[in-house]
Amino acid sequence: MVSEAMQEAQRILRRNWLKAILFTGLSYVLLLLFGHHFAQIHWNDGSFSFSTFTVSTGMGLLDILNPVGSFVSSIIVFAIIDFMYGLKHREKRFFSAYLYAFKNPRLLYKGLFMTMITMGLTFLALMLVSFFMLSLLMDASTLFGILLLGGLALTFTYLYTGFAHGMYILYENPKRSFFSVIFHSFKMMRGSRFAFIGFLILFALIQALGMLALMVGLFVSLTFYHAARVGFYENVKGRSPMQTNTQRDFKKAMKEIERSSS
């Protein structure tokens, strides 16, 4: 499933790498300036350092759930999704992708709530996983404490992965009710959760390697990640139980048409 997503990303980005890198770079600059992110930039005596996915105890959950930042982030996320689907279908779009949420006003508030939930779950899951790993390495916690941290880390990781496809479902069907989107996202993730976690770990490593090539490598890895996310979503959507039922109903309908025609 992960390899299929990466192959789809290569097809999406074929002959469009430069355009996609420019769009992704612009989107992440906007996220850094106005939206929510887990990146940190440090200037110190003329030196510059940049990390793309940093979670620290100094970050408050209320800061992550700031509605203004979540609103801007949701618009940019929909823009990235729309841009990647435009490349997939060989449609020309660049700045118009940033208007996608405004063309579908329901996405403005649904995307806001979905972004706040996913950002909050990401923050909690990463913090708990980090504390769990530290407790194992430092050997300073009791067995009960380690089990409690492990259980909480698994719970919030499960919840995060369940919400992971919410923005993509909303993108395809803005009129769908919010709770229906959540239910569908969790249902799509059945049987694909471990593959998705592996997908995220793989791209975390790719982004770490991209940092070695300075900002160009970072934006290349982020561009490839977002294209692969579209590929992973399409792959999971094709294998989900809901999609399978639809295909079965279609096959039954076709058989009935053949019988009636004969």
Accessible surface in RSA format (square Angstrom, percent):
REM  Atomic radii and reference values for relative SASA: ProtOr
REM  Chains: A
REM  Algorithm: Lee & Richards
REM  Probe-radius: 1.40
REM  Slices: 20
REM RES _ NUM      All-atoms   Total-Side   Main-Chain    Non-polar    All polar
REM                ABS   REL    ABS   REL    ABS   REL    ABS   REL    ABS   REL
RES MET A   1    46.92  24.3  16.20  10.7  30.71  73.1  16.20  13.8  30.71  40.7
RES VAL A   2    33.74  22.2  32.43  29.4   1.30   3.1  32.43  28.2   1.30   3.5
RES SER A   3    68.41  57.8  62.25  83.1   6.15  14.2  43.18  92.0  25.22  35.3
RES GLU A   4    68.81  39.5  64.90  49.1   3.91   9.3  30.35  58.7  38.47  31.4
RES ALA A   5     0.31   0.3   0.00   0.0   0.31   0.7   0.31   0.4   0.00   0.0
RES MET A   6    44.95  23.3  44.95  29.7   0.00   0.0  34.51  29.3  10.44  13.8
RES GLN A   7    93.10  52.1  91.58  66.9   1.52   3.6  23.53  50.1  69.56  52.8
RES GLU A   8    24.93  14.3  24.93  18.9   0.00   0.0   8.14  15.7  16.79  13.7
RES ALA A   9     0.00   0.0   0.00   0.0   0.00   0.0   0.00   0.0   0.00   0.0
RES GLN A  10    99.46  55.6  95.24  69.6   4.22  10.0  24.01  51.1  75.45  57.2
RES ARG A  11   111.34  46.7 110.63  56.4   0.71   1.7  46.90  64.1  64.44  39.1
RES ILE A  12     2.30   1.3   0.69   0.5   1.61   3.9   2.30   1.7   0.00   0.0
RES LEU A  13     0.00   0.0   0.00   0.0   0.00   0.0   0.00   0.0   0.00   0.0
RES ARG A  14   132.18  55.5 126.72  64.6   5.46  13.0  46.46  63.5  85.72  52.0
RES ARG A  15   231.94  97.4 185.00  94.3  46.94 111.8  78.27 107.0 153.66  93.1
RES ASN A  16    30.95  21.3  27.75  26.8   3.19   7.7   3.19   7.7  27.75  26.8
RES TRP A  17    92.49  37.1  89.85  43.5   2.64   6.2  71.32  38.0  21.17  34.3
RES LEU A  18   131.04  73.0 126.64  90.6   4.40  11.1 128.07  89.9   2.97   8.0
RES LYS A  19    61.74  30.1  57.70  35.4   4.04   9.6  43.10  38.8  18.64  19.9
RES ALA A  20     0.00   0.0   0.00   0.0   0.00   0.0   0.00   0.0   0.00   0.0
RES ILE A  21    36.42  20.7  35.62  26.5   0.80   1.9  35.62  25.6   0.80   2.2
RES LEU A  22   105.26  58.6  98.22  70.3   7.05  17.7 100.75  70.8   4.51  12.1
RES PHE A  23     0.03   0.0   0.03   0.0   0.00   0.0   0.03   0.0   0.00   0.0
RES THR A  24     0.05   0.0   0.03   0.0   0.02   0.0   0.02   0.0   0.03   0.0
RES GLY A  25     8.68  10.7   0.00   N/A   8.68  10.7   8.68  23.8   0.00   0.0
RES LEU A  26    62.90  35.0  56.97  40.8   5.93  14.9  60.46  42.5   2.44   6.6
RES SER A  27     0.00   0.0   0.00   0.0   0.00   0.0   0.00   0.0   0.00   0.0
RES TYR A  28    50.56  23.6  50.56  28.8   0.00   0.0  35.27  26.5  15.29  18.9
RES VAL A  29    66.35  43.7  66.19  59.9   0.16   0.4  66.26  57.6   0.08   0.2
RES LEU A  30    49.30  27.5  49.30  35.3   0.00   0.0  49.30  34.6   0.00   0.0
RES LEU A  31    16.16   9.0  16.16  11.6   0.00   0.0  16.16  11.3   0.00   0.0
RES LEU A  32    48.60  27.1  29.35  21.0  19.24  48.4  29.35  20.6  19.24  51.8
RES LEU A  33   118.64  66.1  88.46  63.3  30.18  75.9  90.68  63.7  27.96  75.2
RES PHE A  34   122.88  61.5 106.56  66.0  16.32  42.5 113.26  68.7   9.62  27.5
RES GLY A  35    13.83  17.1   0.00   N/A  13.83  17.1   0.00   0.0  13.83  31.0
RES HIS A  36    24.51  13.4  17.71  12.3   6.79  17.4   8.24   8.5  16.26  18.9
RES HIS A  37    61.56  33.6  45.86  31.9  15.70  40.2  39.45  40.7  22.11  25.7
RES PHE A  38    12.89   6.5   7.94   4.9   4.95  12.9   8.77   5.3   4.12  11.8
RES ALA A  39    13.43  12.3   6.35   9.8   7.08  16.1   6.35   8.9   7.08  18.7
RES GLN A  40    52.82  29.5  48.56  35.5   4.26  10.2  20.97  44.6  31.85  24.2
RES ILE A  41    76.51  43.5  49.46  36.8  27.05  65.2  49.46  35.6  27.05  73.4
RES HIS A  42    96.34  52.7  92.09  64.0   4.26  10.9  64.57  66.5  31.77  37.0
RES TRP A  43   187.34  75.2 156.29  75.6  31.05  72.9 140.51  74.9  46.83  76.0
RES ASN A  44    97.23  67.1  91.86  88.8   5.38  12.9  20.95  50.4  76.29  73.7
RES ASP A  45   147.94 103.6  99.91  99.4  48.04 113.6  43.50 102.4 104.45 104.2
RES GLY A  46    79.87  98.5   0.00   N/A  79.87  98.5  39.89 109.5  39.98  89.5
RES SER A  47    64.83  54.8  56.41  75.3   8.42  19.4  50.59 107.7  14.24  19.9
RES PHE A  48    98.09  49.1  67.24  41.7  30.85  80.3  67.83  41.1  30.26  86.6
RES SER A  49    56.88  48.1  51.03  68.1   5.85  13.5  48.62 103.5   8.26  11.6
RES PHE A  50    24.69  12.4  12.40   7.7  12.28  32.0  13.11   8.0  11.57  33.1
RES SER A  51    43.12  36.4  39.98  53.4   3.14   7.2  38.45  81.9   4.67   6.5
RES THR A  52    29.74  21.2  18.27  18.5  11.47  27.3   8.93  12.0  20.81  31.5
RES PHE A  53   119.47  59.8  93.63  58.0  25.84  67.2  93.63  56.8  25.84  74.0
RES THR A  54    33.20  23.6  29.78  30.2   3.41   8.1  28.89  38.8   4.31   6.5
RES VAL A  55    37.17  24.5   8.41   7.6  28.75  69.3   8.41   7.3  28.75  78.0
RES SER A  56    40.48  34.2  35.05  46.8   5.43  12.5  34.58  73.6   5.90   8.3
RES THR A  57   104.46  74.3  77.79  78.9  26.67  63.6  47.68  64.0  56.79  85.8
RES GLY A  58    72.61  89.5   0.00   N/A  72.61  89.5  41.28 113.3  31.32  70.2
RES MET A  59    38.90  20.1  31.42  20.8   7.48  17.8  34.81  29.6   4.09   5.4
RES GLY A  60    29.76  36.7   0.00   N/A  29.76  36.7  29.37  80.6   0.39   0.9
RES LEU A  61    64.31  35.8  57.55  41.2   6.75  17.0  57.55  40.4   6.75  18.2
RES LEU A  62   152.95  85.2 142.76 102.1  10.19  25.6 142.97 100.4   9.98  26.9
RES ASP A  63    95.46  66.9  87.06  86.7   8.40  19.9  29.02  68.3  66.43  66.3
RES ILE A  64     6.33   3.6   6.26   4.7   0.08   0.2   6.33   4.6   0.00   0.0
RES LEU A  65    50.13  27.9  46.30  33.1   3.82   9.6  46.43  32.6   3.70  10.0
RES ASN A  66    65.26  45.0  62.43  60.3   2.84   6.8   8.25  19.9  57.02  55.1
RES PRO A  67    75.71  55.2  74.55  68.0   1.16   4.2  74.80  61.8   0.91   5.7
RES VAL A  68   106.13  69.8 102.79  93.1   3.33   8.0 106.13  92.2   0.00   0.0
RES GLY A  69     6.92   8.5   0.00   N/A   6.92   8.5   5.74  15.8   1.18   2.7
RES SER A  70     0.00   0.0   0.00   0.0   0.00   0.0   0.00   0.0   0.00   0.0
RES PHE A  71    70.17  35.1  70.17  43.5   0.00   0.0  70.17  42.5   0.00   0.0
RES VAL A  72    37.29  24.5  37.10  33.6   0.18   0.4  37.29  32.4   0.00   0.0
RES SER A  73     4.31   3.6   4.31   5.8   0.00   0.0   4.31   9.2   0.00   0.0
RES SER A  74     0.79   0.7   0.79   1.1   0.00   0.0   0.00   0.0   0.79   1.1
RES ILE A  75    21.50  12.2  20.57  15.3   0.92   2.2  20.57  14.8   0.92   2.5
RES ILE A  76     5.61   3.2   5.61   4.2   0.00   0.0   5.61   4.0   0.00   0.0
RES VAL A  77    47.61  31.3  47.25  42.8   0.36   0.9  47.58  41.3   0.03   0.1
RES PHE A  78     0.51   0.3   0.51   0.3   0.00   0.0   0.51   0.3   0.00   0.0
RES ALA A  79     0.14   0.1   0.00   0.0   0.14   0.3   0.00   0.0   0.14   0.4
RES ILE A  80     5.16   2.9   5.16   3.8   0.00   0.0   5.16   3.7   0.00   0.0
RES ILE A  81     3.77   2.1   3.18   2.4   0.59   1.4   3.77   2.7   0.00   0.0
RES ASP A  82     9.50   6.7   9.50   9.5   0.00   0.0   0.00   0.0   9.50   9.5
RES PHE A  83     0.24   0.1   0.14   0.1   0.10   0.3   0.14   0.1   0.10   0.3
RES MET A  84     0.23   0.1   0.23   0.2   0.00   0.0   0.23   0.2   0.00   0.0
RES TYR A  85    12.33   5.8  12.18   6.9   0.15   0.4  12.32   9.3   0.02   0.0
RES GLY A  86     0.01   0.0   0.00   N/A   0.01   0.0   0.01   0.0   0.00   0.0
RES LEU A  87     5.72   3.2   5.15   3.7   0.57   1.4   5.51   3.9   0.21   0.6
RES LYS A  88    62.44  30.5  42.24  25.9  20.20  48.1  20.95  18.9  41.48  44.2
RES HIS A  89   104.71  57.2  82.02  57.0  22.70  58.1  56.40  58.1  48.31  56.2
RES ARG A  90   136.04  57.1 104.16  53.1  31.88  75.9  74.65 102.0  61.40  37.2
RES GLU A  91    81.63  46.9  72.78  55.1   8.85  21.1  33.67  65.1  47.96  39.2
RES LYS A  92   201.04  98.1 169.45 104.0  31.59  75.2 113.17 101.9  87.87  93.6
RES ARG A  93    49.96  21.0  40.53  20.7   9.43  22.4  15.29  20.9  34.67  21.0
RES PHE A  94    47.92  24.0  44.20  27.4   3.72   9.7  44.20  26.8   3.72  10.7
RES PHE A  95   140.72  70.4 134.42  83.3   6.29  16.4 134.65  81.6   6.07  17.4
RES SER A  96    48.16  40.7  40.74  54.4   7.42  17.1  34.24  72.9  13.92  19.5
RES ALA A  97     0.66   0.6   0.00   0.0   0.66   1.5   0.00   0.0   0.66   1.8
RES TYR A  98    31.47  14.7  29.76  16.9   1.71   4.4  29.83  22.4   1.64   2.0
RES LEU A  99    93.89  52.3  93.89  67.2   0.00   0.0  93.89  65.9   0.00   0.0
RES TYR A 100    40.47  18.9  40.21  22.9   0.26   0.7  26.15  19.6  14.32  17.7
RES ALA A 101     1.66   1.5   0.71   1.1   0.94   2.1   0.71   1.0   0.94   2.5
RES PHE A 102   100.78  50.4  83.45  51.7  17.33  45.1  84.18  51.0  16.60  47.5
RES LYS A 103   134.04  65.4 102.22  62.7  31.82  75.8  72.31  65.1  61.73  65.8
RES ASN A 104    39.36  27.1  35.66  34.5   3.70   8.9   5.30  12.8  34.05  32.9
RES PRO A 105    86.21  62.8  83.00  75.7   3.21  11.7  83.22  68.7   2.99  18.6
RES ARG A 106   107.78  45.3 106.94  54.5   0.84   2.0  13.45  18.4  94.32  57.2
RES LEU A 107     0.45   0.3   0.00   0.0   0.45   1.1   0.00   0.0   0.45   1.2
RES LEU A 108    42.14  23.5  40.81  29.2   1.34   3.4  41.44  29.1   0.70   1.9
RES TYR A 109   112.14  52.4 110.77  63.0   1.37   3.6  86.75  65.2  25.39  31.3
RES LYS A 110    12.24   6.0  12.24   7.5   0.00   0.0   8.78   7.9   3.45   3.7
RES GLY A 111     0.00   0.0   0.00   N/A   0.00   0.0   0.00   0.0   0.00   0.0
RES LEU A 112    30.71  17.1  30.71  22.0   0.00   0.0  30.71  21.6   0.00   0.0
RES PHE A 113   102.97  51.5 102.52  63.5   0.45   1.2 102.95  62.4   0.02   0.0
RES MET A 114     0.32   0.2   0.32   0.2   0.00   0.0   0.32   0.3   0.00   0.0
RES THR A 115     7.48   5.3   6.66   6.8   0.82   2.0   6.52   8.8   0.96   1.5
RES MET A 116    42.85  22.2  42.46  28.1   0.40   0.9  40.13  34.1   2.73   3.6
RES ILE A 117    59.87  34.1  51.21  38.2   8.66  20.9  59.07  42.5   0.80   2.2
RES THR A 118    23.20  16.5  22.99  23.3   0.22   0.5  14.70  19.7   8.50  12.9
RES MET A 119    27.31  14.1  27.12  17.9   0.19   0.5   1.36   1.2  25.95  34.4
RES GLY A 120     6.42   7.9   0.00   N/A   6.42   7.9   6.42  17.6   0.00   0.0
RES LEU A 121    18.99  10.6  18.38  13.2   0.61   1.5  18.38  12.9   0.61   1.6
RES THR A 122    17.12  12.2  16.26  16.5   0.86   2.0  11.68  15.7   5.45   8.2
RES PHE A 123    13.11   6.6  13.11   8.1   0.00   0.0  13.11   8.0   0.00   0.0
RES LEU A 124    52.21  29.1  52.21  37.4   0.00   0.0  52.21  36.7   0.00   0.0
RES ALA A 125     8.75   8.0   8.75  13.5   0.00   0.0   8.75  12.3   0.00   0.0
RES LEU A 126    54.97  30.6  54.62  39.1   0.35   0.9  54.66  38.4   0.32   0.9
RES MET A 127    25.61  13.3  25.45  16.8   0.15   0.4  20.19  17.2   5.42   7.2
RES LEU A 128    24.87  13.9  24.87  17.8   0.00   0.0  24.87  17.5   0.00   0.0
RES VAL A 129    59.16  38.9  59.10  53.5   0.06   0.1  59.16  51.4   0.00   0.0
RES SER A 130    54.37  45.9  48.05  64.1   6.32  14.6  27.68  58.9  26.70  37.4
RES PHE A 131    77.65  38.8  75.15  46.5   2.50   6.5  75.41  45.7   2.23   6.4
RES PHE A 132    49.70  24.9  49.70  30.8   0.00   0.0  49.70  30.1   0.00   0.0
RES MET A 133    94.42  48.9  94.42  62.5   0.00   0.0  77.88  66.2  16.54  21.9
RES LEU A 134    86.12  48.0  86.12  61.6   0.00   0.0  86.12  60.5   0.00   0.0
RES SER A 135     7.99   6.8   2.53   3.4   5.46  12.6   7.59  16.2   0.40   0.6
RES LEU A 136    86.94  48.4  64.79  46.4  22.14  55.7  66.50  46.7  20.43  55.0
RES LEU A 137   139.25  77.6 107.99  77.3  31.26  78.6 110.80  77.8  28.45  76.6
RES MET A 138   130.53  67.6 103.23  68.3  27.30  65.0  89.91  76.4  40.63  53.8
RES ASP A 139   121.14  84.9  99.26  98.8  21.88  51.7  24.26  57.1  96.87  96.6
RES ALA A 140    82.91  76.2  42.07  64.9  40.84  92.9  51.95  73.2  30.96  82.0
RES SER A 141    46.30  39.1  25.81  34.4  20.49  47.2  12.36  26.3  33.94  47.6
RES THR A 142    97.97  69.7  88.71  89.9   9.26  22.1  85.70 115.1  12.28  18.6
RES LEU A 143   130.02  72.4 120.58  86.3   9.44  23.7 121.97  85.7   8.05  21.7
RES PHE A 144   150.22  75.2 145.48  90.1   4.73  12.3 147.57  89.5   2.65   7.6
RES GLY A 145    19.80  24.4   0.00   N/A  19.80  24.4  19.58  53.7   0.22   0.5
RES ILE A 146    28.18  16.0  28.18  21.0   0.00   0.0  28.18  20.3   0.00   0.0
RES LEU A 147   116.07  64.6 104.97  75.1  11.10  27.9 107.54  75.5   8.52  22.9
RES LEU A 148    91.69  51.1  85.06  60.9   6.64  16.7  91.11  64.0   0.58   1.6
RES LEU A 149    40.85  22.8  40.85  29.2   0.00   0.0  40.85  28.7   0.00   0.0
RES GLY A 150    10.63  13.1   0.00   N/A  10.63  13.1  10.43  28.6   0.20   0.5
RES GLY A 151    34.82  42.9   0.00   N/A  34.82  42.9  31.53  86.5   3.29   7.4
RES LEU A 152    69.62  38.8  68.84  49.3   0.77   1.9  68.87  48.4   0.74   2.0
RES ALA A 153     6.06   5.6   5.75   8.9   0.31   0.7   6.06   8.5   0.00   0.0
RES LEU A 154   133.37  74.3 129.26  92.5   4.12  10.4 129.71  91.1   3.66   9.9
RES THR A 155    68.02  48.4  62.24  63.1   5.78  13.8  44.07  59.2  23.95  36.2
RES PHE A 156    47.52  23.8  47.52  29.4   0.00   0.0  47.52  28.8   0.00   0.0
RES THR A 157    29.68  21.1  29.59  30.0   0.10   0.2  26.02  35.0   3.66   5.5
RES TYR A 158   108.72  50.8 107.35  61.1   1.37   3.6  70.74  53.2  37.98  46.8
RES LEU A 159    56.21  31.3  56.21  40.2   0.00   0.0  56.21  39.5   0.00   0.0
RES TYR A 160    43.46  20.3  43.46  24.7   0.00   0.0  18.39  13.8  25.07  30.9
RES THR A 161     0.66   0.5   0.66   0.7   0.00   0.0   0.66   0.9   0.00   0.0
RES GLY A 162     0.00   0.0   0.00   N/A   0.00   0.0   0.00   0.0   0.00   0.0
RES PHE A 163    23.24  11.6  22.39  13.9   0.85   2.2  22.61  13.7   0.64   1.8
RES ALA A 164    10.93  10.1   0.30   0.5  10.63  24.2   3.81   5.4   7.13  18.9
RES HIS A 165     0.00   0.0   0.00   0.0   0.00   0.0   0.00   0.0   0.00   0.0
RES GLY A 166     0.10   0.1   0.00   N/A   0.10   0.1   0.10   0.3   0.00   0.0
RES MET A 167    16.12   8.3  15.94  10.5   0.18   0.4  15.94  13.5   0.18   0.2
RES TYR A 168    13.96   6.5  13.78   7.8   0.19   0.5   5.76   4.3   8.20  10.1
RES ILE A 169     3.88   2.2   3.68   2.7   0.20   0.5   3.74   2.7   0.14   0.4
RES LEU A 170     0.00   0.0   0.00   0.0   0.00   0.0   0.00   0.0   0.00   0.0
RES TYR A 171    23.08  10.8  22.17  12.6   0.90   2.4  11.50   8.6  11.57  14.3
RES GLU A 172    77.56  44.5  45.09  34.1  32.47  77.3  26.19  50.7  51.37  41.9
RES ASN A 173    63.64  43.9  62.20  60.1   1.45   3.5  14.65  35.3  49.00  47.4
RES PRO A 174    19.23  14.0  19.23  17.5   0.00   0.0  19.23  15.9   0.00   0.0
RES LYS A 175   154.42  75.3 133.60  82.0  20.82  49.6  75.87  68.3  78.55  83.7
RES ARG A 176    59.53  25.0  52.00  26.5   7.54  17.9  16.52  22.6  43.01  26.1
RES SER A 177    64.38  54.4  54.27  72.4  10.10  23.3  48.72 103.8  15.66  21.9
RES PHE A 178    36.54  18.3  32.83  20.3   3.71   9.6  32.83  19.9   3.71  10.6
RES PHE A 179   162.44  81.3 157.56  97.6   4.88  12.7 158.04  95.8   4.40  12.6
RES SER A 180    36.83  31.1  29.17  38.9   7.66  17.6  22.33  47.5  14.50  20.3
RES VAL A 181     0.00   0.0   0.00   0.0   0.00   0.0   0.00   0.0   0.00   0.0
RES ILE A 182    28.14  16.0  27.89  20.8   0.25   0.6  28.14  20.3   0.00   0.0
RES PHE A 183   113.30  56.7 108.60  67.3   4.70  12.2 112.93  68.5   0.37   1.1
RES HIS A 184    19.86  10.9  19.86  13.8   0.00   0.0  17.16  17.7   2.69   3.1
RES SER A 185     0.27   0.2   0.27   0.4   0.00   0.0   0.27   0.6   0.00   0.0
RES PHE A 186    43.72  21.9  40.71  25.2   3.01   7.8  40.77  24.7   2.95   8.5
RES LYS A 187    38.71  18.9  37.79  23.2   0.92   2.2   8.19   7.4  30.52  32.5
RES MET A 188     1.11   0.6   0.07   0.0   1.04   2.5   0.07   0.1   1.04   1.4
RES MET A 189     0.00   0.0   0.00   0.0   0.00   0.0   0.00   0.0   0.00   0.0
RES ARG A 190   144.92  60.8 128.45  65.5  16.46  39.2  47.82  65.4  97.09  58.8
RES GLY A 191    86.52 106.7   0.00   N/A  86.52 106.7  44.45 122.0  42.07  94.2
RES SER A 192     5.56   4.7   5.32   7.1   0.23   0.5   0.23   0.5   5.32   7.5
RES ARG A 193    39.28  16.5  38.27  19.5   1.01   2.4  23.05  31.5  16.23   9.8
RES PHE A 194   180.28  90.2 170.44 105.6   9.84  25.6 171.01 103.7   9.27  26.5
RES ALA A 195    30.80  28.3  18.44  28.5  12.36  28.1  27.82  39.2   2.98   7.9
RES PHE A 196     0.35   0.2   0.35   0.2   0.00   0.0   0.35   0.2   0.00   0.0
RES ILE A 197    48.24  27.4  48.24  35.9   0.00   0.0  48.24  34.7   0.00   0.0
RES GLY A 198    32.08  39.6   0.00   N/A  32.08  39.6  27.24  74.8   4.84  10.8
RES PHE A 199     0.00   0.0   0.00   0.0   0.00   0.0   0.00   0.0   0.00   0.0
RES LEU A 200    45.25  25.2  39.77  28.5   5.49  13.8  40.46  28.4   4.80  12.9
RES ILE A 201   102.21  58.2  99.97  74.5   2.24   5.4 102.21  73.6   0.00   0.0
RES LEU A 202    60.84  33.9  59.04  42.2   1.80   4.5  60.60  42.6   0.24   0.6
RES PHE A 203     1.96   1.0   1.96   1.2   0.00   0.0   1.96   1.2   0.00   0.0
RES ALA A 204    60.49  55.6  46.71  72.1  13.78  31.3  53.02  74.7   7.47  19.8
RES LEU A 205   109.38  60.9 108.61  77.7   0.77   1.9 108.73  76.4   0.66   1.8
RES ILE A 206    43.03  24.5  41.46  30.9   1.56   3.8  41.46  29.9   1.56   4.2
RES GLN A 207    27.13  15.2  26.94  19.7   0.20   0.5   3.08   6.5  24.06  18.2
RES ALA A 208    56.79  52.2  44.48  68.6  12.31  28.0  51.21  72.1   5.58  14.8
RES LEU A 209   117.68  65.5 110.92  79.4   6.76  17.0 111.20  78.1   6.48  17.4
RES GLY A 210     8.65  10.7   0.00   N/A   8.65  10.7   8.21  22.5   0.43   1.0
RES MET A 211    58.23  30.2  47.99  31.8  10.25  24.4  47.93  40.7  10.31  13.7
RES LEU A 212   145.70  81.1 115.07  82.3  30.63  77.0 119.48  83.9  26.22  70.6
RES ALA A 213    59.45  54.7  41.88  64.6  17.57  40.0  52.16  73.5   7.29  19.3
RES LEU A 214   139.24  77.5 133.82  95.7   5.42  13.6 139.24  97.8   0.00   0.0
RES MET A 215    68.61  35.5  68.23  45.2   0.39   0.9  63.50  54.0   5.11   6.8
RES VAL A 216   109.50  72.1 107.01  96.9   2.49   6.0 109.50  95.1   0.00   0.0
RES GLY A 217    12.36  15.2   0.00   N/A  12.36  15.2  10.52  28.9   1.84   4.1
RES LEU A 218     1.09   0.6   1.09   0.8   0.00   0.0   1.09   0.8   0.00   0.0
RES PHE A 219    39.10  19.6  39.10  24.2   0.00   0.0  39.10  23.7   0.00   0.0
RES VAL A 220    51.67  34.0  51.67  46.8   0.00   0.0  51.67  44.9   0.00   0.0
RES SER A 221     5.02   4.2   2.77   3.7   2.24   5.2   4.99  10.6   0.03   0.0
RES LEU A 222     7.64   4.3   7.64   5.5   0.00   0.0   7.64   5.4   0.00   0.0
RES THR A 223     0.00   0.0   0.00   0.0   0.00   0.0   0.00   0.0   0.00   0.0
RES PHE A 224    24.24  12.1  24.24  15.0   0.00   0.0  24.24  14.7   0.00   0.0
RES TYR A 225    37.76  17.6  37.76  21.5   0.00   0.0  18.34  13.8  19.42  23.9
RES HIS A 226    25.00  13.7  24.24  16.8   0.76   1.9  20.15  20.8   4.84   5.6
RES ALA A 227     0.00   0.0   0.00   0.0   0.00   0.0   0.00   0.0   0.00   0.0
RES ALA A 228     0.00   0.0   0.00   0.0   0.00   0.0   0.00   0.0   0.00   0.0
RES ARG A 229    16.09   6.8  16.09   8.2   0.00   0.0   0.48   0.7  15.60   9.5
RES VAL A 230     0.99   0.7   0.99   0.9   0.00   0.0   0.99   0.9   0.00   0.0
RES GLY A 231     3.29   4.1   0.00   N/A   3.29   4.1   0.00   0.0   3.29   7.4
RES PHE A 232     0.00   0.0   0.00   0.0   0.00   0.0   0.00   0.0   0.00   0.0
RES TYR A 233     2.09   1.0   2.09   1.2   0.00   0.0   0.07   0.1   2.03   2.5
RES GLU A 234    44.08  25.3  36.07  27.3   8.01  19.1  14.51  28.1  29.57  24.1
RES ASN A 235    26.41  18.2  15.13  14.6  11.28  27.2  12.47  30.0  13.94  13.5
RES VAL A 236     0.64   0.4   0.57   0.5   0.08   0.2   0.57   0.5   0.08   0.2
RES LYS A 237    46.81  22.8  46.81  28.7   0.00   0.0  28.71  25.8  18.10  19.3
RES GLY A 238    35.70  44.0   0.00   N/A  35.70  44.0  23.77  65.2  11.93  26.7
RES ARG A 239   132.25  55.5 106.88  54.5  25.37  60.4  48.85  66.8  83.40  50.5
RES SER A 240     3.12   2.6   0.79   1.1   2.33   5.4   2.48   5.3   0.64   0.9
RES PRO A 241    46.50  33.9  40.45  36.9   6.05  22.0  46.33  38.3   0.16   1.0
RES MET A 242    50.13  26.0  49.45  32.7   0.68   1.6  39.57  33.6  10.57  14.0
RES GLN A 243    59.29  33.2  57.31  41.9   1.98   4.7   2.19   4.7  57.10  43.3
RES THR A 244    41.47  29.5  41.47  42.0   0.00   0.0  29.43  39.5  12.04  18.2
RES ASN A 245    70.52  48.6  69.49  67.1   1.03   2.5  22.51  54.2  48.01  46.4
RES THR A 246    79.54  56.6  76.22  77.3   3.31   7.9  57.71  77.5  21.82  33.0
RES GLN A 247    79.50  44.5  76.59  56.0   2.91   6.9  25.20  53.6  54.30  41.2
RES ARG A 248   139.36  58.5 137.82  70.3   1.55   3.7  41.33  56.5  98.03  59.4
RES ASP A 249    89.61  62.8  83.36  83.0   6.25  14.8  29.58  69.6  60.03  59.9
RES PHE A 250   131.86  66.0 126.49  78.3   5.37  14.0 131.48  79.7   0.38   1.1
RES LYS A 251   131.01  63.9 128.53  78.9   2.48   5.9  73.49  66.1  57.53  61.3
RES LYS A 252   130.89  63.9 129.03  79.2   1.85   4.4  76.51  68.9  54.37  57.9
RES ALA A 253    45.48  41.8  41.96  64.8   3.52   8.0  44.68  62.9   0.80   2.1
RES MET A 254    79.46  41.2  79.46  52.6   0.00   0.0  67.31  57.2  12.15  16.1
RES LYS A 255   119.49  58.3 118.62  72.8   0.87   2.1  61.98  55.8  57.51  61.3
RES GLU A 256   111.27  63.9 105.96  80.2   5.31  12.7  33.02  63.9  78.25  63.9
RES ILE A 257   102.58  58.4 101.13  75.3   1.45   3.5 102.54  73.8   0.04   0.1
RES GLU A 258   106.93  61.4 102.86  77.8   4.08   9.7  38.36  74.2  68.57  56.0
RES ARG A 259   176.53  74.1 160.86  82.0  15.67  37.3  59.15  80.8 117.38  71.1
RES SER A 260    95.67  80.8  55.48  74.0  40.18  92.6  54.96 117.0  40.71  57.0
RES SER A 261    93.99  79.4  51.43  68.6  42.55  98.0  49.13 104.6  44.85  62.8
RES SER A 262   125.11 105.7  57.17  76.3  67.94 156.5  65.16 138.8  59.95  84.0
END  Absolute sums over single chains surface
CHAIN  1 A    14393.6      12392.5       2001.1      10000.5       4393.1
END  Absolute sums over all chains
TOTAL         14393.6      12392.5       2001.1      10000.5       4393.1
